[in-house]
């Protein structure tokens, strides 16, 4: 079997074969330090930077690209350990992480404010808030299993929690295979359109919801995207949308049951200096609740990048409403938000050209003006 293609794995597989875990050596760490020092001295705004402004020596660059290749390969994930965030300041860590992204992909915006790097830490938000606009990454709650909105989600761990906050990951290929063994009829149900709430993170031109099947229809390239919370919120807030059927709920229930089963769900504690990379089409992830330290700079803090990457797979045509561009190796995904700028579009185009990726100016597949009148007024 081709190790360059994602394939199914169980929690026992991940425990037994740890080739998806890699560690930086001293020479590689020194390379990241040197690139950071260069970037700090240059002082360029992030969106004007190129990979040349974060000049990684060959060993460090090779380690980073090897980790991304691992996340696109057999496992669909990689844990790269050893970044010196204990001695990097918060600002330095963010600059270094942005610089890594310049070597590996095109950053995607992530929220209503169109931010392209997010702080994952408890800011007192409420998970599953009634207004449909709660964001789990700003809470200390345990999260449902879900995918993020790019080819790769990277989480760089700067500080760990006092207790809890474990990361859970599962192979969606394995989960889908198990669901198909138990209920092949429900596997087909998951290929139907499901409407999701944007949580206020859509462009003003878009409706506040979108349709996307949970399992993709392309037989050659497996894809899954599940976020039950946003399906529930869309059903609650938009009565004009088609109702989720009893069979569709049954399929989601069984899917969640399998994802949470310890046979398929691998549990890990991200440590300070860990970079977790996840392929969002073949890995589903979650997090346990956590309790923070009282001191401000000891509180759990991760940095999140969503990246479109050059070697990404094609996506099903019926995923275009959400991802906009379904071509392999294209700049796609993310949550556009309401504050995306011409400067960010210029960064996207320049970065895509540097990496040999397909890019086209953003335009919505579905427009708010074409939605029912009730949505136009919302």
C-alpha positions as CSV (number, residue, x, y, z in Angstrom):
1,X,0.0,0.0,0.0
2,X,1.2,3.5,-0.8
3,X,2.4,5.3,2.3
4,X,2.0,8.6,0.5
5,X,-1.8,8.3,0.6
6,X,-3.8,8.6,3.8
7,X,-5.3,5.3,5.0
8,X,-7.3,4.0,8.0
9,X,-5.7,3.5,11.4
10,X,-6.9,2.6,14.9
11,X,-5.7,3.9,18.3
12,X,-3.7,0.8,18.7
13,X,-2.0,1.4,15.3
14,X,-1.0,5.0,16.4
15,X,0.3,3.7,19.8
16,X,2.3,0.9,18.2
17,X,3.8,2.8,15.2
18,X,4.9,6.3,16.3
19,X,6.5,7.3,12.9
20,X,4.0,10.2,12.9
21,X,5.8,11.7,15.9
22,X,9.0,13.6,15.0
23,X,11.5,15.6,17.1
24,X,13.7,18.6,16.2
25,X,17.4,18.2,16.9
26,X,19.7,20.9,18.1
27,X,20.8,21.9,14.6
28,X,17.2,22.2,13.4
29,X,16.2,24.3,16.5
30,X,19.2,26.6,15.8
31,X,17.9,27.1,12.3
32,X,14.5,28.3,13.6
33,X,16.3,30.6,16.0
34,X,18.4,32.1,13.2
35,X,15.4,32.6,10.9
36,X,13.5,34.3,13.8
37,X,16.4,36.6,14.5
38,X,16.5,37.6,10.8
39,X,12.7,38.2,10.7
40,X,12.8,40.3,13.9
41,X,15.6,42.5,12.5
42,X,13.7,43.0,9.2
43,X,10.6,44.1,11.0
44,X,8.2,43.5,8.0
45,X,4.5,43.4,8.5
46,X,3.3,39.8,8.3
47,X,1.3,40.1,5.1
48,X,4.3,41.6,3.3
49,X,6.7,38.8,4.3
50,X,7.9,36.0,2.1
51,X,9.7,32.9,2.9
52,X,13.0,34.8,2.2
53,X,12.2,37.0,5.2
54,X,12.2,33.9,7.4
55,X,15.3,32.2,5.9
56,X,15.4,28.6,7.3
57,X,18.6,26.8,6.9
58,X,18.3,23.5,5.0
59,X,18.1,21.1,8.0
60,X,15.3,23.2,9.7
61,X,13.4,23.6,6.4
62,X,13.7,19.9,5.7
63,X,12.4,19.0,9.2
64,X,9.4,21.3,8.7
65,X,8.5,20.0,5.2
66,X,9.0,16.4,6.4
67,X,6.4,17.0,9.1
68,X,3.9,18.5,6.6
69,X,4.5,15.6,4.2
70,X,3.7,13.2,7.1
71,X,0.5,15.0,7.8
72,X,-0.5,14.5,4.1
73,X,0.6,10.9,4.0
74,X,-0.3,7.6,5.6
75,X,-1.3,9.0,9.0
76,X,-3.0,12.2,8.1
77,X,-1.3,13.8,11.0
78,X,2.1,14.6,12.5
79,X,3.4,15.7,15.9
80,X,6.7,17.7,15.5
81,X,8.2,18.3,19.0
82,X,10.9,20.6,20.3
83,X,10.2,24.2,19.3
84,X,11.9,26.4,22.0
85,X,8.8,28.3,23.0
86,X,9.9,28.3,26.6
87,X,12.5,30.9,25.7
88,X,10.7,32.6,22.8
89,X,8.4,35.5,23.9
90,X,4.7,35.3,22.8
91,X,5.3,37.8,20.0
92,X,8.5,35.9,18.9
93,X,6.5,32.6,18.9
94,X,3.8,34.1,16.7
95,X,6.4,35.5,14.3
96,X,8.2,32.2,14.1
97,X,5.0,30.3,13.5
98,X,3.9,32.7,10.7
99,X,7.4,32.3,9.2
100,X,6.9,28.5,9.2
101,X,3.6,29.0,7.4
102,X,5.4,31.0,4.6
103,X,7.4,27.9,3.8
104,X,4.5,25.5,3.7
105,X,1.2,27.0,2.6
106,X,-1.2,29.9,2.4
107,X,-2.9,31.0,5.6
108,X,-6.6,31.1,5.8
109,X,-8.8,33.5,7.7
110,X,-10.6,31.9,10.7
111,X,-13.3,34.0,12.2
112,X,-15.7,37.0,11.9
113,X,-12.8,39.4,12.2
114,X,-10.9,37.7,9.3
115,X,-7.9,36.9,11.6
116,X,-5.3,34.6,10.1
117,X,-3.7,33.3,13.3
118,X,-5.8,32.6,16.3
119,X,-5.0,32.3,20.0
120,X,-6.5,29.1,21.3
121,X,-7.1,29.9,25.0
122,X,-9.9,30.4,27.4
123,X,-11.3,33.9,27.1
124,X,-14.5,33.1,29.1
125,X,-16.6,32.3,26.0
126,X,-19.5,29.8,26.2
127,X,-19.4,26.8,24.0
128,X,-22.6,26.1,22.1
129,X,-24.0,29.5,22.9
130,X,-27.6,30.1,21.9
131,X,-26.8,32.8,19.3
132,X,-24.9,30.2,17.2
133,X,-21.7,32.2,17.3
134,X,-19.8,30.4,20.0
135,X,-16.2,29.4,19.1
136,X,-14.9,26.5,21.1
137,X,-11.3,27.5,20.9
138,X,-12.0,30.5,23.2
139,X,-13.5,28.3,26.0
140,X,-12.2,25.7,28.4
141,X,-14.9,23.3,27.5
142,X,-14.5,19.8,26.0
143,X,-15.2,20.0,22.3
144,X,-17.2,17.9,20.0
145,X,-15.3,16.0,17.3
146,X,-15.0,18.2,14.3
147,X,-12.8,19.3,11.4
148,X,-11.4,22.8,10.8
149,X,-11.6,24.8,7.6
150,X,-8.4,24.3,5.7
151,X,-6.3,21.5,4.2
152,X,-4.1,21.5,7.3
153,X,-4.7,22.8,10.8
154,X,-1.6,23.4,12.8
155,X,-1.6,23.9,16.6
156,X,1.6,25.1,18.2
157,X,1.6,24.6,21.9
158,X,3.0,27.5,23.8
159,X,1.6,26.7,27.3
160,X,-0.2,23.7,28.7
161,X,-3.1,23.6,31.1
162,X,-2.8,22.8,34.8
163,X,-5.2,19.9,34.2
164,X,-6.9,18.4,31.2
165,X,-7.0,19.8,27.7
166,X,-5.9,16.5,26.0
167,X,-6.1,16.3,22.3
168,X,-8.1,13.5,20.7
169,X,-7.7,12.5,17.0
170,X,-9.2,9.7,14.9
171,X,-8.9,8.5,11.3
172,X,-12.1,9.4,9.5
173,X,-11.3,6.7,6.9
174,X,-11.3,4.1,9.7
175,X,-14.4,5.6,11.3
176,X,-16.3,5.6,8.0
177,X,-15.2,2.0,7.3
178,X,-16.6,0.9,10.7
179,X,-19.8,2.8,10.2
180,X,-20.2,1.1,6.8
181,X,-19.7,-2.3,8.3
182,X,-22.4,-1.7,10.9
183,X,-24.9,0.4,8.8
184,X,-24.0,0.8,5.1
185,X,-27.4,2.5,4.6
186,X,-26.3,5.3,6.9
187,X,-23.0,5.7,5.2
188,X,-24.9,6.8,2.1
189,X,-27.0,9.1,4.2
190,X,-23.9,11.0,5.2
191,X,-23.3,11.9,1.5
192,X,-26.4,13.9,1.5
193,X,-26.3,17.8,2.0
194,X,-26.3,19.0,5.6
195,X,-26.8,22.7,6.3
196,X,-24.4,24.3,8.7
197,X,-24.3,27.6,10.6
198,X,-21.4,29.9,9.7
199,X,-21.4,31.3,13.3
200,X,-21.2,34.8,11.9
201,X,-17.9,34.1,10.1
202,X,-19.2,34.4,6.6
203,X,-18.5,37.2,4.1
204,X,-21.3,39.8,4.0
205,X,-22.1,38.6,0.5
206,X,-22.8,35.0,1.7
207,X,-25.9,33.6,3.5
208,X,-25.3,32.9,7.2
209,X,-25.4,29.1,6.5
210,X,-24.0,26.7,3.9
211,X,-24.7,23.2,2.6
212,X,-22.0,20.5,2.7
213,X,-22.2,16.7,2.8
214,X,-20.4,15.0,5.7
215,X,-18.7,12.4,3.5
216,X,-17.5,13.3,0.1
217,X,-18.7,11.6,-3.1
218,X,-15.3,11.2,-4.8
219,X,-14.4,7.5,-4.7
220,X,-10.7,8.1,-5.4
221,X,-10.1,10.7,-2.7
222,X,-11.8,10.2,0.7
223,X,-13.1,13.3,2.4
224,X,-15.1,13.9,5.5
225,X,-16.2,17.1,7.2
226,X,-18.4,17.0,10.3
227,X,-19.4,19.6,12.9
228,X,-22.6,18.6,14.6
229,X,-22.8,21.8,16.7
230,X,-23.1,23.9,13.6
231,X,-25.8,21.6,12.1
232,X,-27.8,21.9,15.3
233,X,-27.4,25.7,15.3
234,X,-28.6,26.0,11.7
235,X,-31.7,23.9,12.5
236,X,-32.4,26.1,15.5
237,X,-31.8,29.5,13.9
238,X,-33.0,29.1,10.3
239,X,-36.5,27.4,10.2
240,X,-36.7,28.0,6.4
241,X,-33.9,25.4,5.9
242,X,-34.8,21.7,5.1
243,X,-35.2,19.8,8.3
244,X,-32.6,17.2,9.2
245,X,-34.4,13.8,8.9
246,X,-34.6,11.1,11.5
247,X,-32.3,8.9,9.5
248,X,-29.7,11.8,9.1
249,X,-29.7,12.3,12.9
250,X,-29.3,8.5,13.3
251,X,-26.3,8.6,11.0
252,X,-24.7,11.5,12.8
253,X,-25.3,9.8,16.2
254,X,-23.6,6.6,15.1
255,X,-20.7,8.6,13.5
256,X,-20.1,10.4,16.8
257,X,-20.4,7.1,18.8
258,X,-17.6,5.6,16.7
259,X,-15.4,8.7,16.7
260,X,-15.5,8.8,20.5
261,X,-14.8,5.0,20.9
262,X,-11.3,4.5,22.3
263,X,-10.6,1.9,19.7
264,X,-10.6,4.6,17.0
265,X,-9.9,7.8,19.0
266,X,-6.2,8.3,20.0
267,X,-5.6,10.5,23.0
268,X,-2.5,12.7,23.5
269,X,-1.4,15.6,25.7
270,X,0.3,18.3,23.7
271,X,3.4,19.4,25.4
272,X,5.1,22.8,25.4
273,X,6.9,23.2,22.0
274,X,4.8,20.6,20.2
275,X,3.4,21.4,16.7
276,X,0.4,19.2,15.8
277,X,-0.5,19.1,12.1
278,X,-3.8,17.5,11.0
279,X,-5.1,16.8,7.6
280,X,-8.7,18.0,7.9
281,X,-10.2,15.7,5.3
282,X,-9.0,12.4,6.9
283,X,-8.6,13.3,10.6
284,X,-11.3,14.4,13.1
285,X,-10.2,16.0,16.3
286,X,-11.5,17.0,19.7
287,X,-10.3,18.2,23.1
288,X,-11.1,17.4,26.7
289,X,-12.1,20.1,29.2
290,X,-9.2,21.8,31.0
291,X,-8.4,23.8,34.1
292,X,-5.9,26.7,33.9
293,X,-3.1,27.9,36.1
294,X,-4.0,31.2,37.9
295,X,-1.0,33.0,36.5
296,X,-1.7,34.8,33.2
297,X,1.4,33.5,31.3
298,X,1.0,30.0,32.5
299,X,-2.5,29.6,31.2
300,X,-3.1,27.1,28.4
301,X,-2.2,28.8,25.1
302,X,-1.9,27.3,21.6
303,X,-1.5,29.2,18.3
304,X,-3.6,28.0,15.4
305,X,-3.0,28.3,11.6
306,X,-5.3,27.0,8.9
307,X,-3.3,26.4,5.8
308,X,-4.0,25.6,2.2
309,X,-1.1,23.5,1.0
310,X,0.4,22.8,-2.4
311,X,0.0,19.0,-2.4
312,X,-3.7,19.0,-1.3
313,X,-6.2,16.5,-2.8
314,X,-9.1,17.5,-5.0
315,X,-12.4,18.0,-3.2
316,X,-15.9,16.9,-4.3
317,X,-17.8,19.4,-6.5
318,X,-20.6,19.6,-3.9
319,X,-18.2,21.0,-1.3
320,X,-17.6,24.1,-3.4
321,X,-20.2,26.2,-1.5
322,X,-18.0,26.1,1.6
323,X,-14.4,25.7,0.2
324,X,-15.0,27.9,-2.9
325,X,-12.2,26.2,-4.9
326,X,-12.1,22.4,-5.1
327,X,-9.1,22.0,-7.4
328,X,-6.1,20.1,-5.9
329,X,-3.3,22.3,-4.7
330,X,-5.5,25.4,-4.7
331,X,-5.9,28.3,-2.3
332,X,-9.2,27.4,-0.6
333,X,-11.1,27.0,2.6
334,X,-11.1,29.2,5.7
335,X,-13.9,31.4,7.1
336,X,-13.7,34.7,5.2
337,X,-15.3,36.9,7.8
338,X,-16.3,40.5,7.3
339,X,-12.8,42.2,7.5
340,X,-10.8,40.5,4.8
341,X,-8.6,43.1,3.0
342,X,-7.0,43.8,-0.3
343,X,-3.7,43.4,1.4
344,X,-4.6,39.8,2.4
345,X,-5.7,39.0,-1.1
346,X,-2.3,40.3,-2.4
347,X,-0.5,38.1,0.2
348,X,-2.6,35.1,-1.0
349,X,-1.8,35.6,-4.6
350,X,1.9,36.2,-4.0
351,X,2.2,33.2,-1.6
352,X,0.3,31.0,-4.1
353,X,2.7,31.9,-6.9
354,X,5.7,31.2,-4.7
355,X,4.4,27.7,-3.9
356,X,3.1,26.9,-7.3
357,X,-0.5,26.8,-6.1
358,X,-3.7,27.6,-8.0
359,X,-5.3,30.9,-7.0
360,X,-8.2,33.0,-8.2
361,X,-9.9,36.0,-6.7
362,X,-12.4,35.1,-4.1
363,X,-16.1,35.1,-5.1
364,X,-19.0,33.3,-3.3
365,X,-20.6,30.3,-4.8
366,X,-23.9,31.1,-3.0
367,X,-24.9,34.7,-2.4
368,X,-27.0,36.2,0.4
369,X,-29.0,38.0,-2.2
370,X,-30.2,34.7,-3.6
371,X,-31.2,33.3,-0.3
372,X,-34.9,33.4,0.9
373,X,-36.1,36.9,1.9
374,X,-36.0,36.0,5.6
375,X,-32.3,35.4,5.3
376,X,-31.7,38.7,3.4
377,X,-33.3,40.5,6.3
378,X,-31.4,38.5,9.0
